[in-house]
Amino acid sequence: MGRPPRGPGVTIRRIAVVVPAHNESRLLPACLTALHHAIARSPVPVLTVVVADDCTDGTARLALAGHAEVIVVEERNVGRARAAGVAHALRDGPDDLWLASTDADSRVPPNWLLRQLRHAEHGADLVTGTVEVDDWSAWPDPLPSAYERRYRESVAGARHGHIHGANLGVRATTYLAAGGFPALTCDEDRTLVTRVRATGARVITDARDPVRTSARPDGRAPHGFAAHLLTLSAES
């Protein structure tokens, strides 16, 4: 890993949004609809890449219908899936490219890409945002307040201490210099941010415009958000 070129002089002229998906036919359409609203506000061209990872449902078909480019892999590994999507996006090179990451069970806000671009214009190399839970109906009553309390404890104003693959953006040159997403079944997002920080690149945390994400108990990553909620629920 080396030190990435950085600074506000590196203008972003392209965006690629990478969405890993394993059997997400139920939630992917809403994800893509939200992305279309965000793309409509982007001043630069945006490519959406859905990585259909070992899917046995209509995920790939729905992604194509939603005007995304589809990469099919059989990894059952979110780190490898994100990395495959990024590799596809990098086919025209890393210069002037911004890589945005979200999840198939999540819905980005309309200003999502615009806010990331504004941070990039001011020299950010990586931007990590927050999430808010879409629906708590599948969980017992004590969990929402316990989760929200813990989540707010690491938010101070617009800054925060959270890292979510559902709300992340990084310069392509920075991504490559840091070694990219690791082949992990969980915490691939945290590891990437740690790698980026180790290069000396500028990491920005922004708690505004959170991504709305699913609180389903049957998560796709074995130690992902659903597993975190299960643990928290047992403690509540």
GINOR-V543209 format. One record per residue. N is the residue number from 1. OMEGA is omega in radians with two decimals (* if undefined). Layout:
((N & OMEGA) (N & OMEGA))
//
This chain:
((1 & 3.11) (2 & 3.12) (3 & -3.07) (4 & 2.94) (5 & -3.04) (6 & 3.06) (7 & -3.08) (8 & 3.13) (9 & 3.13) (10 & -3.04) (11 & 3.07) (12 & 3.13) (13 & 3.13) (14 & 3.05) (15 & 2.96) (16 & 3.09) (17 & -3.12) (18 & -3.10) (19 & 3.04) (20 & -3.08) (21 & 3.02) (22 & -3.13) (23 & -3.07) (24 & -3.09) (25 & -3.12) (26 & -3.01) (27 & -3.08) (28 & -3.13) (29 & 3.12) (30 & 3.07) (31 & -3.10) (32 & 3.09) (33 & 3.10) (34 & 3.10) (35 & 3.13) (36 & 3.10) (37 & 3.11) (38 & 3.14) (39 & -3.14) (40 & -3.13) (41 & -3.11) (42 & 3.11) (43 & -3.14) (44 & 3.14) (45 & -3.11) (46 & 3.03) (47 & 3.05) (48 & -3.14) (49 & 3.04) (50 & 3.12) (51 & 3.13) (52 & -3.00) (53 & 3.07) (54 & -3.08) (55 & 3.07) (56 & 3.13) (57 & -3.08) (58 & -3.09) (59 & -3.09) (60 & 3.14) (61 & 3.14) (62 & 3.10) (63 & 3.09) (64 & 3.11) (65 & 3.11) (66 & 3.04) (67 & 3.03) (68 & 2.95) (69 & -3.01) (70 & 3.01) (71 & -3.14) (72 & 3.09) (73 & 3.09) (74 & -3.05) (75 & -2.96) (76 & -3.08) (77 & -3.02) (78 & 3.11) (79 & 3.11) (80 & 3.12) (81 & 3.11) (82 & -3.13) (83 & 3.11) (84 & 3.09) (85 & 3.10) (86 & 3.13) (87 & 3.09) (88 & -3.13) (89 & -3.08) (90 & -3.06) (91 & 3.08) (92 & 3.09) (93 & -3.06) (94 & -3.04) (95 & 3.10) (96 & -3.12) (97 & 3.03) (98 & -3.13) (99 & 3.09) (100 & -3.09) (101 & 2.96) (102 & -3.09) (103 & -3.06) (104 & 3.12) (105 & -3.05) (106 & 3.12) (107 & -3.11) (108 & 3.08) (109 & -3.09) (110 & -3.10) (111 & -3.01) (112 & -3.11) (113 & -3.14) (114 & 3.13) (115 & 3.10) (116 & 3.11) (117 & 3.14) (118 & 3.06) (119 & 3.13) (120 & 3.12) (121 & -3.14) (122 & 2.98) (123 & 3.11) (124 & 3.06) (125 & 3.08) (126 & 3.11) (127 & 3.08) (128 & -3.08) (129 & -3.09) (130 & 3.07) (131 & 2.97) (132 & -3.05) (133 & -3.07) (134 & -2.99) (135 & -3.12) (136 & -2.96) (137 & -3.12) (138 & -3.02) (139 & 3.10) (140 & -3.03) (141 & -3.09) (142 & -2.99) (143 & -3.07) (144 & -3.11) (145 & 3.11) (146 & 3.13) (147 & -3.09) (148 & 3.14) (149 & -3.14) (150 & -3.10) (151 & -3.10) (152 & -3.11) (153 & -3.14) (154 & 3.06) (155 & 3.09) (156 & -3.07) (157 & 3.13) (158 & -3.09) (159 & -3.10) (160 & -3.13) (161 & -3.07) (162 & 3.05) (163 & -3.12) (164 & 3.02) (165 & 3.11) (166 & -3.10) (167 & -3.01) (168 & 3.05) (169 & -3.06) (170 & 3.01) (171 & -3.14) (172 & 3.12) (173 & 3.10) (174 & 3.11) (175 & -3.12) (176 & -3.13) (177 & -3.12) (178 & 3.12) (179 & 3.02) (180 & 3.09) (181 & 3.10) (182 & -3.13) (183 & -3.11) (184 & 3.10) (185 & 3.02) (186 & 3.12) (187 & 3.04) (188 & 3.12) (189 & 3.12) (190 & -3.13) (191 & 3.10) (192 & -3.13) (193 & 3.09) (194 & 3.12) (195 & 3.14) (196 & 3.12) (197 & -3.12) (198 & 3.11) (199 & -3.09) (200 & 3.13) (201 & -3.07) (202 & 3.14) (203 & 3.13) (204 & 3.00) (205 & -3.08) (206 & -3.10) (207 & 3.11) (208 & 3.12) (209 & 3.11) (210 & 3.04) (211 & 3.09) (212 & -3.04) (213 & -3.11) (214 & 3.04) (215 & -3.11) (216 & 3.13) (217 & -3.08) (218 & -3.12) (219 & -3.11) (220 & 3.10) (221 & -3.03) (222 & 3.12) (223 & -3.08) (224 & -3.03) (225 & 3.14) (226 & 3.12) (227 & 3.08) (228 & 3.13) (229 & 3.09) (230 & 3.11) (231 & -3.14) (232 & 3.12) (233 & 3.12) (234 & -3.12) (235 & -3.03) (236 & *))
//
